[in-house]
Amino acid sequence: MHLGHARTFWIAQQRARANGGELILRNEDLDATRFKMEFVDAVLEDLRWFGFEWSEGPDIGGKFAPYNQSERMNFYRAALEKLRAGNFIYPCTCSRKDIQQAVTAPHAEGDEPVYPGTCRTKFSSSNSNLPSAKFNWRFRVPDGETISFLDGNFGEQKFVAGEDFGDFVVWRHDDVPAYQLACVADDSAMQITEVVRGADLLVSTARQILLYRALGLTPPKFFHCALMLDEKGQRLAKRHDALSLR
């Protein structure tokens, strides 16, 4: 947990209190390559040391348990099947290297490049036309449509599908749901009324709004916090070995 994480969680806590709501802590532990149990214990210890108090979470439970995403796979599989039945997704065999080589347009730091649509028409979502090699499930965005929403901090936001973001992965080839799908499924199931997170995820909100629509769900409200920067103007991030609470 670095200082930027703490400030975002602090804002979430303040907004929950101001609106008579509850603060929920969810452990997003789906990335097996970066996840270790001792990290979870350290996060909980750091947050409690800082003075945070949450109403529901992996350590105390709650009415929408479990709060570890690794224990909520049934929610994600149900959402995936619904997207597949509605023909909103398609198999994609492209690797990250394939996409990087095919993309020429620049993209924001930390965000994925706009997918060039290589596999859009290669395969269908039916079992009879699935690739034999490992593949991701990718969401087909409505090219040219403007996705807009009112952010609680930055005001009206607009992103054009196919330009500001492209077809995105909802289920990875290693049989793990991607961030976008897992968050939408959990926020809906846990009846989240407002999501508070960093401004680097504004474009992810546009992606998630499309998922809410495809799944027939109502999106929550969103409040994106300004990012905390270091003395060089770089945002605090784990990859930069940013100052941690510990």
C-alpha positions as CSV (number, residue, x, y, z in Angstrom):
1,M,0.0,0.0,0.0
2,H,1.5,3.3,-1.0
3,L,0.4,6.8,-0.1
4,G,-1.7,7.2,-3.3
5,H,-3.7,4.1,-2.4
6,A,-4.2,5.4,1.1
7,R,-5.5,8.8,0.0
8,T,-8.0,7.2,-2.4
9,F,-9.3,4.9,0.4
10,W,-9.4,7.9,2.7
11,I,-11.6,9.8,0.3
12,A,-13.8,6.7,-0.1
13,Q,-14.2,6.5,3.7
14,Q,-15.0,10.2,3.9
15,R,-17.6,10.0,1.2
16,A,-19.2,6.9,2.8
17,R,-19.5,8.7,6.1
18,A,-20.8,11.9,4.6
19,N,-23.6,10.0,2.7
20,G,-24.5,7.7,5.5
21,G,-23.1,4.7,3.6
22,E,-20.8,1.8,4.3
23,L,-17.2,1.4,3.3
24,I,-16.5,-2.0,1.7
25,L,-13.0,-3.5,1.4
26,R,-12.7,-6.1,-1.4
27,N,-9.6,-8.2,-2.0
28,E,-8.9,-8.4,-5.7
29,D,-6.6,-11.4,-5.7
30,L,-7.2,-12.8,-9.2
31,D,-3.7,-12.2,-10.5
32,A,-1.8,-15.3,-9.3
33,T,1.5,-14.0,-10.7
34,R,1.5,-11.1,-8.3
35,F,-0.6,-12.3,-5.4
36,K,0.7,-13.7,-2.1
37,M,-1.3,-14.1,1.1
38,E,1.3,-12.2,3.2
39,F,0.5,-9.1,1.0
40,V,-3.1,-9.3,2.1
41,D,-2.1,-9.4,5.8
42,A,0.2,-6.5,5.2
43,V,-2.5,-4.4,3.5
44,L,-5.0,-5.0,6.3
45,E,-2.4,-4.2,8.9
46,D,-1.3,-1.0,7.1
47,L,-4.9,0.2,6.6
48,R,-5.8,-0.4,10.3
49,W,-2.6,1.4,11.4
50,F,-3.7,4.4,9.3
51,G,-7.0,4.5,11.0
52,F,-9.4,3.1,8.4
53,E,-12.6,1.3,9.4
54,W,-14.6,-0.7,7.0
55,S,-18.0,-2.3,7.4
56,E,-17.5,-5.4,5.2
57,G,-14.4,-7.1,4.1
58,P,-12.4,-10.3,3.9
59,D,-11.3,-10.1,7.5
60,I,-14.7,-9.4,9.0
61,G,-17.2,-10.8,6.5
62,G,-20.5,-9.2,5.6
63,K,-23.8,-9.8,3.9
64,F,-22.2,-10.1,0.4
65,A,-19.4,-12.4,1.4
66,P,-17.0,-13.7,0.2
67,Y,-14.8,-10.6,-0.2
68,N,-11.9,-12.4,-1.8
69,Q,-12.4,-12.4,-5.6
70,S,-10.7,-15.8,-5.9
71,E,-13.7,-17.2,-4.0
72,R,-16.3,-15.6,-6.3
73,M,-15.6,-17.4,-9.6
74,N,-19.2,-18.5,-9.9
75,F,-20.3,-14.8,-10.3
76,Y,-17.8,-14.2,-13.1
77,R,-18.6,-17.4,-15.0
78,A,-22.3,-16.6,-14.9
79,A,-21.5,-13.1,-16.3
80,L,-19.2,-14.5,-19.0
81,E,-21.9,-17.0,-20.2
82,K,-24.4,-14.2,-20.4
83,L,-22.1,-12.1,-22.5
84,R,-21.4,-15.1,-24.7
85,A,-25.1,-15.9,-25.1
86,G,-25.7,-12.3,-26.2
87,N,-22.8,-12.5,-28.7
88,F,-21.1,-9.6,-27.1
89,I,-17.7,-11.3,-26.9
90,Y,-15.5,-13.3,-29.3
91,P,-12.4,-15.5,-28.9
92,C,-9.0,-13.8,-29.6
93,T,-5.7,-15.6,-30.1
94,C,-3.6,-12.4,-30.3
95,S,-0.7,-12.0,-27.9
96,R,0.3,-8.7,-26.4
97,K,3.3,-8.7,-28.7
98,D,1.0,-9.3,-31.7
99,I,-1.2,-6.3,-30.7
100,Q,1.8,-4.0,-30.0
101,Q,3.2,-4.8,-33.5
102,A,-0.2,-4.1,-35.2
103,V,-0.9,-0.9,-33.4
104,T,0.4,2.5,-34.6
105,A,-1.7,5.0,-32.7
106,P,-0.4,6.2,-29.4
107,H,-2.2,5.4,-26.1
108,A,-2.1,6.8,-22.6
109,E,0.6,5.6,-20.2
110,G,-0.7,2.6,-18.3
111,D,-3.7,2.0,-20.6
112,E,-3.9,-0.7,-23.2
113,P,-3.6,0.1,-26.9
114,V,-6.7,0.2,-29.0
115,Y,-7.2,-3.4,-30.3
116,P,-7.0,-3.5,-34.1
117,G,-9.8,-6.0,-34.4
118,T,-7.7,-8.8,-35.8
119,C,-9.8,-11.7,-34.5
120,R,-13.2,-9.9,-34.7
121,T,-14.5,-12.0,-37.6
122,K,-12.2,-15.0,-37.3
123,F,-14.2,-16.9,-34.8
124,S,-17.7,-16.8,-33.2
125,S,-18.7,-17.4,-29.6
126,S,-20.3,-20.8,-30.4
127,N,-18.6,-24.0,-29.4
128,S,-18.4,-25.1,-33.0
129,N,-16.1,-22.3,-34.1
130,L,-13.6,-21.9,-31.2
131,P,-9.9,-21.8,-31.8
132,S,-7.8,-24.8,-31.0
133,A,-5.1,-22.7,-29.4
134,K,-5.4,-20.8,-26.1
135,F,-7.5,-17.7,-26.4
136,N,-8.9,-14.7,-24.5
137,W,-12.5,-13.7,-24.6
138,R,-12.7,-10.1,-25.9
139,F,-15.7,-7.7,-25.7
140,R,-16.8,-6.2,-29.0
141,V,-17.2,-2.4,-28.5
142,P,-19.7,-0.4,-30.6
143,D,-17.3,1.5,-32.8
144,G,-18.0,5.3,-33.0
145,E,-20.4,5.4,-30.0
146,T,-19.7,8.0,-27.4
147,I,-19.8,6.6,-23.9
148,S,-20.5,9.4,-21.4
149,F,-21.0,9.5,-17.6
150,L,-21.0,12.1,-14.9
151,D,-18.0,11.7,-12.6
152,G,-18.4,12.9,-9.0
153,N,-15.1,14.7,-9.1
154,F,-14.2,15.5,-12.7
155,G,-17.7,16.1,-14.0
156,E,-18.9,15.0,-17.5
157,Q,-16.7,12.4,-19.2
158,K,-16.9,11.3,-22.8
159,F,-15.0,8.5,-24.5
160,V,-15.4,7.2,-28.1
161,A,-15.5,3.4,-28.5
162,G,-13.0,2.3,-31.1
163,E,-11.0,5.5,-30.7
164,D,-10.3,6.1,-27.0
165,F,-10.5,2.4,-26.2
166,G,-11.0,-0.8,-28.3
167,D,-12.3,-4.3,-27.9
168,F,-11.1,-5.4,-24.4
169,V,-10.4,-8.7,-22.7
170,V,-13.0,-9.9,-20.3
171,W,-11.6,-13.4,-19.7
172,R,-7.9,-14.4,-20.0
173,H,-6.5,-17.5,-21.7
174,D,-5.4,-18.8,-18.3
175,D,-9.0,-19.1,-17.3
176,V,-9.1,-16.0,-15.1
177,P,-11.6,-13.2,-15.4
178,A,-10.2,-9.8,-16.4
179,Y,-10.4,-6.7,-14.1
180,Q,-13.3,-5.1,-16.1
181,L,-15.6,-8.1,-15.8
182,A,-14.8,-9.0,-12.2
183,C,-15.4,-5.5,-11.0
184,V,-18.7,-5.1,-12.8
185,A,-20.0,-8.5,-11.5
186,D,-18.9,-7.8,-7.9
187,D,-20.1,-4.2,-7.8
188,S,-23.5,-5.3,-9.0
189,A,-23.7,-8.3,-6.7
190,M,-22.5,-6.3,-3.7
191,Q,-25.0,-3.5,-4.5
192,I,-22.3,-0.8,-4.6
193,T,-23.8,2.6,-5.0
194,E,-20.5,4.5,-5.6
195,V,-17.1,3.4,-6.8
196,V,-14.2,5.6,-5.6
197,R,-10.9,5.0,-7.4
198,G,-8.0,6.8,-9.2
199,A,-8.3,9.0,-12.2
200,D,-6.2,6.5,-14.2
201,L,-9.3,4.3,-14.4
202,L,-11.6,6.9,-16.0
203,V,-11.4,5.1,-19.4
204,S,-12.0,1.8,-17.6
205,T,-15.3,3.2,-16.4
206,A,-16.4,3.6,-20.0
207,R,-15.5,0.0,-20.7
208,Q,-17.4,-1.1,-17.6
209,I,-20.5,0.9,-18.5
210,L,-20.7,-1.2,-21.7
211,L,-20.5,-4.3,-19.7
212,Y,-23.3,-3.1,-17.4
213,R,-25.4,-2.5,-20.4
214,A,-24.7,-5.8,-22.0
215,L,-25.5,-7.6,-18.8
216,G,-28.7,-5.7,-18.2
217,L,-27.4,-4.1,-15.0
218,T,-27.5,-0.5,-13.6
219,P,-24.1,1.1,-13.1
220,P,-23.2,2.7,-9.8
221,K,-22.0,6.3,-9.5
222,F,-18.3,7.0,-9.9
223,F,-15.9,9.3,-8.2
224,H,-12.3,9.4,-9.6
225,C,-9.6,10.8,-7.4
226,A,-6.8,12.9,-8.7
227,L,-3.5,10.9,-8.7
228,M,-0.8,11.6,-6.2
229,L,2.4,12.5,-8.0
230,D,6.1,12.4,-6.9
231,E,8.5,15.3,-7.1
232,K,9.1,14.5,-10.8
233,G,5.4,14.6,-11.6
234,Q,5.1,10.8,-12.0
235,R,2.2,9.1,-10.4
236,L,2.9,6.9,-7.5
237,A,2.8,3.2,-8.6
238,K,4.1,-0.1,-7.5
239,R,6.4,-0.4,-10.5
240,H,8.2,2.8,-9.5
241,D,8.8,1.4,-6.0
242,A,6.7,4.3,-4.6
243,L,6.8,5.3,-1.0
244,S,4.8,2.7,0.9
245,L,2.8,3.2,4.1
246,R,5.0,0.6,5.8
